[in-house]
Amino acid sequence: MRHPTPRYCQSHRDGIKYEDPTPDPTRWTISPQVTAKSEEPKSEEPKSEEPKSEEPKVEEPKTEEPKTEEPKKIFKESVKLDISKEDIGLFVGAKGATIRKYVTERTQKGISSPSRIRCSLKANEDGVYVYMKTETEEAMVTMKKFLMKHSESFVKRKKFAGQTRFVFKVPMDHCRIPKFIGTRGKNIKSLKEDIIQEDKNLTEEKIQVQIREDAPMRMKYLRFGVIKVDTDSDNEVLITVIIKTNNREESWKIAERLVKEHVEKASKNHHREDDPFEDNGW
Protein backbone atom coordinates (compact mmCIF):
# COMPACT_ATOMS: atom_id res chain seq x y z
CA MET A 1 0.00 0.00 0.00
CA ARG A 2 1.29 3.32 -0.90
CA HIS A 3 1.27 5.91 1.64
CA PRO A 4 -0.18 9.22 0.75
CA THR A 5 2.20 11.98 0.47
CA PRO A 6 1.78 14.37 3.32
CA ARG A 7 0.97 17.89 2.63
CA TYR A 8 3.09 20.58 3.96
CA CYS A 9 2.59 24.21 4.08
CA GLN A 10 4.92 26.70 2.73
CA SER A 11 6.54 26.93 6.03
CA HIS A 12 7.80 23.37 5.76
CA ARG A 13 10.78 24.67 4.12
CA ASP A 14 11.25 26.66 7.15
CA GLY A 15 11.24 23.51 9.23
CA ILE A 16 7.70 23.67 10.65
CA LYS A 17 5.53 20.55 10.55
CA TYR A 18 2.03 20.74 9.14
CA GLU A 19 -0.48 17.92 9.63
CA ASP A 20 -3.73 17.39 7.86
CA PRO A 21 -6.52 18.20 10.23
CA THR A 22 -8.99 15.71 8.75
CA PRO A 23 -9.10 12.57 10.79
CA ASP A 24 -8.38 9.82 8.36
CA PRO A 25 -7.36 6.55 9.85
CA THR A 26 -5.84 5.52 6.60
CA ARG A 27 -3.41 8.33 6.88
CA TRP A 28 -0.17 7.97 8.62
CA THR A 29 1.03 10.66 10.79
CA ILE A 30 4.30 11.73 9.51
CA SER A 31 6.79 12.70 12.16
CA PRO A 32 8.61 15.75 11.14
CA GLN A 33 12.03 15.26 9.93
CA VAL A 34 12.98 18.46 11.40
CA THR A 35 11.30 19.74 14.46
CA ALA A 36 11.52 23.38 14.95
CA LYS A 37 13.18 24.39 18.07
CA SER A 38 10.84 26.38 20.10
CA GLU A 39 12.88 28.88 21.82
CA GLU A 40 11.84 29.21 25.38
CA PRO A 41 12.06 32.62 26.80
CA LYS A 42 15.29 32.90 28.52
CA SER A 43 14.85 33.77 32.06
CA GLU A 44 17.70 36.10 32.80
CA GLU A 45 19.15 35.46 36.16
CA PRO A 46 19.36 38.59 38.12
CA LYS A 47 22.88 39.69 38.13
CA SER A 48 24.06 40.11 41.62
CA GLU A 49 25.91 43.32 41.57
CA GLU A 50 29.06 42.98 43.51
CA PRO A 51 29.60 45.88 45.80
CA LYS A 52 32.07 48.16 44.26
CA SER A 53 35.04 48.37 46.47
CA GLU A 54 36.11 51.92 46.32
CA GLU A 55 39.81 52.24 46.23
CA PRO A 56 41.06 54.41 49.05
CA LYS A 57 41.98 57.78 47.88
CA VAL A 58 45.59 58.37 48.41
CA GLU A 59 45.99 61.90 49.49
CA GLU A 60 49.09 63.46 48.25
CA PRO A 61 51.17 64.70 51.13
CA LYS A 62 50.98 68.37 51.53
CA THR A 63 54.33 69.86 51.07
CA GLU A 64 54.56 72.37 53.86
CA GLU A 65 57.07 75.02 53.48
CA PRO A 66 59.84 74.54 56.04
CA LYS A 67 59.50 76.94 58.90
CA THR A 68 62.55 78.99 59.41
CA GLU A 69 63.17 78.92 63.17
CA GLU A 70 64.76 81.94 64.64
CA PRO A 71 68.25 81.18 65.92
CA LYS A 72 68.43 80.84 69.70
CA LYS A 73 70.08 83.66 71.52
CA ILE A 74 73.40 82.71 73.08
CA PHE A 75 74.56 84.42 76.25
CA LYS A 76 78.30 84.83 76.69
CA GLU A 77 80.31 86.34 79.50
CA SER A 78 83.87 86.26 80.82
CA VAL A 79 85.08 86.81 84.39
CA LYS A 80 88.59 87.30 85.72
CA LEU A 81 89.46 85.01 88.63
CA ASP A 82 91.71 85.79 91.57
CA ILE A 83 93.95 82.76 90.95
CA SER A 84 97.26 82.17 89.22
CA LYS A 85 98.01 80.11 86.14
CA GLU A 86 99.46 77.35 88.35
CA ASP A 87 96.14 77.09 90.23
CA ILE A 88 94.02 76.23 87.17
CA GLY A 89 94.50 72.48 87.51
CA LEU A 90 93.50 72.48 91.17
CA PHE A 91 90.61 74.87 90.52
CA VAL A 92 89.17 72.72 87.71
CA GLY A 93 90.03 69.32 89.18
CA ALA A 94 90.95 66.05 87.51
CA LYS A 95 89.12 65.89 84.16
CA GLY A 96 87.03 68.89 85.26
CA ALA A 97 85.53 67.02 88.24
CA THR A 98 85.77 69.93 90.71
CA ILE A 99 84.27 72.64 88.51
CA ARG A 100 81.61 70.21 87.32
CA LYS A 101 80.63 69.37 90.90
CA TYR A 102 80.54 72.92 92.28
CA VAL A 103 79.53 74.94 89.20
CA THR A 104 77.89 73.21 86.23
CA GLU A 105 75.91 70.52 88.07
CA ARG A 106 74.61 73.00 90.64
CA THR A 107 73.69 75.36 87.82
CA GLN A 108 71.57 72.71 86.09
CA LYS A 109 69.76 71.97 89.35
CA GLY A 110 69.20 75.65 90.06
CA ILE A 111 67.52 76.69 86.78
CA SER A 112 63.81 76.30 85.94
CA SER A 113 64.25 75.12 82.32
CA PRO A 114 67.02 73.00 80.76
CA SER A 115 69.83 74.87 79.07
CA ARG A 116 73.12 73.93 77.54
CA ILE A 117 75.96 75.54 79.46
CA ARG A 118 79.69 75.73 79.02
CA CYS A 119 82.44 76.89 81.33
CA SER A 120 86.14 76.98 80.43
CA LEU A 121 89.27 78.58 81.87
CA LYS A 122 92.12 80.23 80.02
CA ALA A 123 95.24 82.01 81.21
CA ASN A 124 95.99 85.29 79.46
CA GLU A 125 98.80 87.75 79.90
CA ASP A 126 96.87 89.77 82.47
CA GLY A 127 95.43 86.85 84.46
CA VAL A 128 93.15 83.82 84.44
CA TYR A 129 89.71 84.19 82.87
CA VAL A 130 86.69 81.92 82.84
CA TYR A 131 84.52 81.97 79.72
CA MET A 132 80.84 81.09 80.13
CA LYS A 133 78.21 80.31 77.49
CA THR A 134 74.51 79.53 78.05
CA GLU A 135 71.23 79.44 76.16
CA THR A 136 69.22 81.42 78.71
CA GLU A 137 69.84 84.46 80.82
CA GLU A 138 68.71 82.58 83.93
CA ALA A 139 71.37 79.92 83.36
CA MET A 140 74.06 82.59 82.94
CA VAL A 141 73.12 84.35 86.19
CA THR A 142 72.95 81.05 88.09
CA MET A 143 76.24 79.72 86.75
CA LYS A 144 78.02 82.98 87.53
CA LYS A 145 76.72 82.82 91.11
CA PHE A 146 78.05 79.30 91.70
CA LEU A 147 81.31 80.14 89.94
CA MET A 148 82.02 83.05 92.27
CA LYS A 149 81.19 80.89 95.31
CA HIS A 150 83.64 78.26 94.12
CA SER A 151 86.28 80.91 93.47
CA GLU A 152 85.91 82.48 96.93
CA SER A 153 86.07 79.08 98.61
CA PHE A 154 89.14 78.12 96.58
CA VAL A 155 91.01 81.32 97.48
CA LYS A 156 90.15 80.84 101.14
CA ARG A 157 91.35 77.22 101.15
CA LYS A 158 94.55 78.26 99.42
CA LYS A 159 95.15 80.98 101.99
CA PHE A 160 94.88 78.52 104.86
CA ALA A 161 96.53 75.61 103.07
CA GLY A 162 99.06 73.97 105.38
CA GLN A 163 97.80 75.81 108.42
CA THR A 164 97.16 74.08 111.71
CA ARG A 165 94.54 75.34 114.12
CA PHE A 166 94.70 74.61 117.81
CA VAL A 167 91.65 75.67 119.86
CA PHE A 168 91.88 75.60 123.65
CA LYS A 169 88.93 76.02 126.01
CA VAL A 170 90.09 77.70 129.22
CA PRO A 171 88.20 78.74 132.39
CA MET A 172 88.37 82.56 132.52
CA ASP A 173 86.07 85.38 133.52
CA HIS A 174 85.06 87.30 130.43
CA CYS A 175 86.13 90.54 132.03
CA ARG A 176 89.73 89.27 132.02
CA ILE A 177 89.92 88.93 128.24
CA PRO A 178 91.35 92.47 127.79
CA LYS A 179 93.98 91.65 130.45
CA PHE A 180 95.00 88.54 128.52
CA ILE A 181 95.39 90.62 125.34
CA GLY A 182 97.32 93.41 127.06
CA THR A 183 97.76 97.01 126.11
CA ARG A 184 97.92 97.24 122.31
CA GLY A 185 98.12 93.45 122.20
CA LYS A 186 101.35 93.31 124.20
CA ASN A 187 100.55 90.01 125.93
CA ILE A 188 99.41 88.36 122.71
CA LYS A 189 102.67 89.38 121.03
CA SER A 190 104.60 87.93 123.96
CA LEU A 191 102.78 84.58 123.53
CA LYS A 192 103.60 84.53 119.80
CA GLU A 193 107.29 85.21 120.45
CA ASP A 194 107.44 82.40 123.01
CA ILE A 195 105.93 79.91 120.56
CA ILE A 196 108.33 80.94 117.77
CA GLN A 197 111.26 80.69 120.17
CA GLU A 198 110.45 77.20 121.43
CA ASP A 199 108.81 75.44 118.48
CA LYS A 200 111.46 74.37 115.96
CA ASN A 201 108.87 72.60 113.83
CA LEU A 202 107.35 75.79 112.43
CA THR A 203 107.69 76.20 108.66
CA GLU A 204 107.18 79.96 108.91
CA GLU A 205 107.14 82.47 111.73
CA LYS A 206 103.73 83.90 110.97
CA ILE A 207 101.44 83.05 113.92
CA GLN A 208 97.92 84.12 114.81
CA VAL A 209 96.44 84.09 118.32
CA GLN A 210 92.77 84.86 118.96
CA ILE A 211 90.61 84.88 122.09
CA ARG A 212 86.82 85.14 122.48
CA GLU A 213 84.01 84.07 124.77
CA ASP A 214 82.97 80.43 124.61
CA ALA A 215 80.34 79.76 121.94
CA PRO A 216 79.34 76.95 119.53
CA MET A 217 81.83 76.48 116.73
CA ARG A 218 82.48 74.20 113.75
CA MET A 219 84.77 71.40 114.78
CA LYS A 220 86.35 71.08 111.34
CA TYR A 221 89.93 71.51 110.24
CA LEU A 222 91.16 72.05 113.81
CA ARG A 223 92.31 70.29 116.96
CA PHE A 224 90.37 70.98 120.12
CA GLY A 225 91.45 70.65 123.76
CA VAL A 226 90.59 71.80 127.29
CA ILE A 227 93.19 73.42 129.53
CA LYS A 228 92.76 73.28 133.31
CA VAL A 229 94.23 76.18 135.22
CA ASP A 230 94.50 77.05 138.90
CA THR A 231 91.68 79.54 138.92
CA ASP A 232 88.00 79.37 139.70
CA SER A 233 85.62 80.82 137.12
CA ASP A 234 82.11 80.11 135.94
CA ASN A 235 82.96 81.42 132.49
CA GLU A 236 85.08 79.96 129.73
CA VAL A 237 86.93 81.37 126.75
CA LEU A 238 88.30 79.95 123.49
CA ILE A 239 91.92 80.67 122.60
CA THR A 240 92.91 79.81 119.01
CA VAL A 241 96.52 79.43 117.86
CA ILE A 242 97.09 79.24 114.08
CA ILE A 243 100.51 78.06 112.88
CA LYS A 244 102.21 76.20 110.04
CA THR A 245 104.19 73.21 111.23
CA ASN A 246 105.63 69.96 109.96
CA ASN A 247 105.02 68.20 113.29
CA ARG A 248 101.57 68.87 114.64
CA GLU A 249 101.88 66.65 117.70
CA GLU A 250 104.99 68.40 119.01
CA SER A 251 103.60 71.84 118.16
CA TRP A 252 100.37 70.98 120.02
CA LYS A 253 102.24 70.20 123.24
CA ILE A 254 104.28 73.40 123.05
CA ALA A 255 101.27 75.62 122.29
CA GLU A 256 99.16 74.01 125.03
CA ARG A 257 101.86 74.57 127.69
CA LEU A 258 102.56 78.18 126.68
CA VAL A 259 98.86 79.15 126.48
CA LYS A 260 98.31 77.75 130.00
CA GLU A 261 101.25 79.77 131.35
CA HIS A 262 99.99 83.03 129.84
CA VAL A 263 96.44 82.46 131.07
CA GLU A 264 97.66 81.86 134.64
CA LYS A 265 99.94 84.86 134.41
CA ALA A 266 97.06 87.11 133.31
CA SER A 267 94.89 85.72 136.11
CA LYS A 268 97.53 86.40 138.79
CA ASN A 269 98.15 89.94 137.58
CA HIS A 270 94.42 90.56 137.62
CA HIS A 271 94.12 89.53 141.27
CA ARG A 272 97.21 91.52 142.25
CA GLU A 273 95.78 94.72 140.78
CA ASP A 274 92.32 94.27 142.31
CA ASP A 275 93.36 93.19 145.84
CA PRO A 276 93.50 96.33 148.11
CA PHE A 277 95.18 94.41 150.95
CA GLU A 278 98.02 92.88 148.95
CA ASP A 279 100.82 95.39 149.57
CA ASN A 280 100.77 96.58 153.20
CA GLY A 281 97.35 95.52 154.36
CA TRP A 282 96.14 97.55 157.26
C-alpha positions as CSV (number, residue, x, y, z in Angstrom):
1,M,0.0,0.0,0.0
2,R,1.3,3.3,-0.9
3,H,1.3,5.9,1.6
4,P,-0.2,9.2,0.7
5,T,2.2,12.0,0.5
6,P,1.8,14.4,3.3
7,R,1.0,17.9,2.6
8,Y,3.1,20.6,4.0
9,C,2.6,24.2,4.1
10,Q,4.9,26.7,2.7
11,S,6.5,26.9,6.0
12,H,7.8,23.4,5.8
13,R,10.8,24.7,4.1
14,D,11.3,26.7,7.1
15,G,11.2,23.5,9.2
16,I,7.7,23.7,10.7
17,K,5.5,20.5,10.6
18,Y,2.0,20.7,9.1
19,E,-0.5,17.9,9.6
20,D,-3.7,17.4,7.9
21,P,-6.5,18.2,10.2
22,T,-9.0,15.7,8.7
23,P,-9.1,12.6,10.8
24,D,-8.4,9.8,8.4
25,P,-7.4,6.6,9.9
26,T,-5.8,5.5,6.6
27,R,-3.4,8.3,6.9
28,W,-0.2,8.0,8.6
29,T,1.0,10.7,10.8
30,I,4.3,11.7,9.5
31,S,6.8,12.7,12.2
32,P,8.6,15.8,11.1
33,Q,12.0,15.3,9.9
34,V,13.0,18.5,11.4
35,T,11.3,19.7,14.5
36,A,11.5,23.4,14.9
37,K,13.2,24.4,18.1
38,S,10.8,26.4,20.1
39,E,12.9,28.9,21.8
40,E,11.8,29.2,25.4
41,P,12.1,32.6,26.8
42,K,15.3,32.9,28.5
43,S,14.9,33.8,32.1
44,E,17.7,36.1,32.8
45,E,19.2,35.5,36.2
46,P,19.4,38.6,38.1
47,K,22.9,39.7,38.1
48,S,24.1,40.1,41.6
49,E,25.9,43.3,41.6
50,E,29.1,43.0,43.5
51,P,29.6,45.9,45.8
52,K,32.1,48.2,44.3
53,S,35.0,48.4,46.5
54,E,36.1,51.9,46.3
55,E,39.8,52.2,46.2
56,P,41.1,54.4,49.1
57,K,42.0,57.8,47.9
58,V,45.6,58.4,48.4
59,E,46.0,61.9,49.5
60,E,49.1,63.5,48.3
61,P,51.2,64.7,51.1
62,K,51.0,68.4,51.5
63,T,54.3,69.9,51.1
64,E,54.6,72.4,53.9
65,E,57.1,75.0,53.5
66,P,59.8,74.5,56.0
67,K,59.5,76.9,58.9
68,T,62.6,79.0,59.4
69,E,63.2,78.9,63.2
70,E,64.8,81.9,64.6
71,P,68.3,81.2,65.9
72,K,68.4,80.8,69.7
73,K,70.1,83.7,71.5
74,I,73.4,82.7,73.1
75,F,74.6,84.4,76.2
76,K,78.3,84.8,76.7
77,E,80.3,86.3,79.5
78,S,83.9,86.3,80.8
79,V,85.1,86.8,84.4
80,K,88.6,87.3,85.7
81,L,89.5,85.0,88.6
82,D,91.7,85.8,91.6
83,I,93.9,82.8,91.0
84,S,97.3,82.2,89.2
85,K,98.0,80.1,86.1
86,E,99.5,77.4,88.3
87,D,96.1,77.1,90.2
88,I,94.0,76.2,87.2
89,G,94.5,72.5,87.5
90,L,93.5,72.5,91.2
91,F,90.6,74.9,90.5
92,V,89.2,72.7,87.7
93,G,90.0,69.3,89.2
94,A,91.0,66.1,87.5
95,K,89.1,65.9,84.2
96,G,87.0,68.9,85.3
97,A,85.5,67.0,88.2
98,T,85.8,69.9,90.7
99,I,84.3,72.6,88.5
100,R,81.6,70.2,87.3
101,K,80.6,69.4,90.9
102,Y,80.5,72.9,92.3
103,V,79.5,74.9,89.2
104,T,77.9,73.2,86.2
105,E,75.9,70.5,88.1
106,R,74.6,73.0,90.6
107,T,73.7,75.4,87.8
108,Q,71.6,72.7,86.1
109,K,69.8,72.0,89.4
110,G,69.2,75.7,90.1
111,I,67.5,76.7,86.8
112,S,63.8,76.3,85.9
113,S,64.2,75.1,82.3
114,P,67.0,73.0,80.8
115,S,69.8,74.9,79.1
116,R,73.1,73.9,77.5
117,I,76.0,75.5,79.5
118,R,79.7,75.7,79.0
119,C,82.4,76.9,81.3
120,S,86.1,77.0,80.4
121,L,89.3,78.6,81.9
122,K,92.1,80.2,80.0
123,A,95.2,82.0,81.2
124,N,96.0,85.3,79.5
125,E,98.8,87.7,79.9
126,D,96.9,89.8,82.5
127,G,95.4,86.9,84.5
128,V,93.1,83.8,84.4
129,Y,89.7,84.2,82.9
130,V,86.7,81.9,82.8
131,Y,84.5,82.0,79.7
132,M,80.8,81.1,80.1
133,K,78.2,80.3,77.5
134,T,74.5,79.5,78.1
135,E,71.2,79.4,76.2
136,T,69.2,81.4,78.7
137,E,69.8,84.5,80.8
138,E,68.7,82.6,83.9
139,A,71.4,79.9,83.4
140,M,74.1,82.6,82.9
141,V,73.1,84.4,86.2
142,T,72.9,81.0,88.1
143,M,76.2,79.7,86.8
144,K,78.0,83.0,87.5
145,K,76.7,82.8,91.1
146,F,78.1,79.3,91.7
147,L,81.3,80.1,89.9
148,M,82.0,83.1,92.3
149,K,81.2,80.9,95.3
150,H,83.6,78.3,94.1
151,S,86.3,80.9,93.5
152,E,85.9,82.5,96.9
153,S,86.1,79.1,98.6
154,F,89.1,78.1,96.6
155,V,91.0,81.3,97.5
156,K,90.1,80.8,101.1
157,R,91.3,77.2,101.2
158,K,94.6,78.3,99.4
159,K,95.2,81.0,102.0
160,F,94.9,78.5,104.9
161,A,96.5,75.6,103.1
162,G,99.1,74.0,105.4
163,Q,97.8,75.8,108.4
164,T,97.2,74.1,111.7
165,R,94.5,75.3,114.1
166,F,94.7,74.6,117.8
167,V,91.7,75.7,119.9
168,F,91.9,75.6,123.6
169,K,88.9,76.0,126.0
170,V,90.1,77.7,129.2
171,P,88.2,78.7,132.4
172,M,88.4,82.6,132.5
173,D,86.1,85.4,133.5
174,H,85.1,87.3,130.4
175,C,86.1,90.5,132.0
176,R,89.7,89.3,132.0
177,I,89.9,88.9,128.2
178,P,91.3,92.5,127.8
179,K,94.0,91.7,130.4
180,F,95.0,88.5,128.5
181,I,95.4,90.6,125.3
182,G,97.3,93.4,127.1
183,T,97.8,97.0,126.1
184,R,97.9,97.2,122.3
185,G,98.1,93.5,122.2
186,K,101.4,93.3,124.2
187,N,100.5,90.0,125.9
188,I,99.4,88.4,122.7
189,K,102.7,89.4,121.0
190,S,104.6,87.9,124.0
191,L,102.8,84.6,123.5
192,K,103.6,84.5,119.8
193,E,107.3,85.2,120.5
194,D,107.4,82.4,123.0
195,I,105.9,79.9,120.6
196,I,108.3,80.9,117.8
197,Q,111.3,80.7,120.2
198,E,110.5,77.2,121.4
199,D,108.8,75.4,118.5
200,K,111.5,74.4,116.0
201,N,108.9,72.6,113.8
202,L,107.3,75.8,112.4
203,T,107.7,76.2,108.7
204,E,107.2,80.0,108.9
205,E,107.1,82.5,111.7
206,K,103.7,83.9,111.0
207,I,101.4,83.0,113.9
208,Q,97.9,84.1,114.8
209,V,96.4,84.1,118.3
210,Q,92.8,84.9,119.0
211,I,90.6,84.9,122.1
212,R,86.8,85.1,122.5
213,E,84.0,84.1,124.8
214,D,83.0,80.4,124.6
215,A,80.3,79.8,121.9
216,P,79.3,76.9,119.5
217,M,81.8,76.5,116.7
218,R,82.5,74.2,113.7
219,M,84.8,71.4,114.8
220,K,86.3,71.1,111.3
221,Y,89.9,71.5,110.2
222,L,91.2,72.1,113.8
223,R,92.3,70.3,117.0
224,F,90.4,71.0,120.1
225,G,91.4,70.6,123.8
226,V,90.6,71.8,127.3
227,I,93.2,73.4,129.5
228,K,92.8,73.3,133.3
229,V,94.2,76.2,135.2
230,D,94.5,77.0,138.9
231,T,91.7,79.5,138.9
232,D,88.0,79.4,139.7
233,S,85.6,80.8,137.1
234,D,82.1,80.1,135.9
235,N,83.0,81.4,132.5
236,E,85.1,80.0,129.7
237,V,86.9,81.4,126.8
238,L,88.3,80.0,123.5
239,I,91.9,80.7,122.6
240,T,92.9,79.8,119.0
241,V,96.5,79.4,117.9
242,I,97.1,79.2,114.1
243,I,100.5,78.1,112.9
244,K,102.2,76.2,110.0
245,T,104.2,73.2,111.2
246,N,105.6,70.0,110.0
247,N,105.0,68.2,113.3
248,R,101.6,68.9,114.6
249,E,101.9,66.6,117.7
250,E,105.0,68.4,119.0
251,S,103.6,71.8,118.2
252,W,100.4,71.0,120.0
253,K,102.2,70.2,123.2
254,I,104.3,73.4,123.1
255,A,101.3,75.6,122.3
256,E,99.2,74.0,125.0
257,R,101.9,74.6,127.7
258,L,102.6,78.2,126.7
259,V,98.9,79.2,126.5
260,K,98.3,77.8,130.0
261,E,101.2,79.8,131.3
262,H,100.0,83.0,129.8
263,V,96.4,82.5,131.1
264,E,97.7,81.9,134.6
265,K,99.9,84.9,134.4
266,A,97.1,87.1,133.3
267,S,94.9,85.7,136.1
268,K,97.5,86.4,138.8
269,N,98.2,89.9,137.6
270,H,94.4,90.6,137.6
271,H,94.1,89.5,141.3
272,R,97.2,91.5,142.2
273,E,95.8,94.7,140.8
274,D,92.3,94.3,142.3
275,D,93.4,93.2,145.8
276,P,93.5,96.3,148.1
277,F,95.2,94.4,151.0
278,E,98.0,92.9,148.9
279,D,100.8,95.4,149.6
280,N,100.8,96.6,153.2
281,G,97.3,95.5,154.4
282,W,96.1,97.5,157.3
